[in-house]
Amino acid sequence: MKLATRMMQQNVGLVMAEGLGMEKLFCLAEVRFGLTVVSEVLHQLLVEKSIRNGQIVKRLLEAAGLLCDKCGSRQPK
C-alpha cells in the first residue's frame, strides 16, 4: 500500500503531461498499479471486511482521490 501511495503521489503531475514518451508510459503504468491496489483495498475494506481503515489505508485513498481530482475525473469518489 505504501508503494502504491507513493507512486500515485509522485505521478499526479505527469499523468496530464502532453506527449507519450517513455516517461509518460512508465508514469501510466505506476498509476495503473496504484489504482489496482486501491480497488483491492476497497474490496477488502468494504466487502470482505478483512482489513481496518488505518492511516496507511487513509493515505492511499487520499492519494487516489487527489489523482482523480487533478486528472479531472467525473467519476464520484
HUDA-V79245 format. One record per helix or strand of 3 or more residues. SS is the DSSP state (2 for helix, 1 for strand). FROM is the first residue (numbers start at 1). TO is the last residue. If there is no record, write none. Layout:
BEGIN
ss:SS from:FROM to:TO
ss:SS from:FROM to:TO
END
This chain:
BEGIN
ss:2 from:2 to:10
ss:2 from:12 to:15
ss:2 from:22 to:48
ss:2 from:55 to:71
END
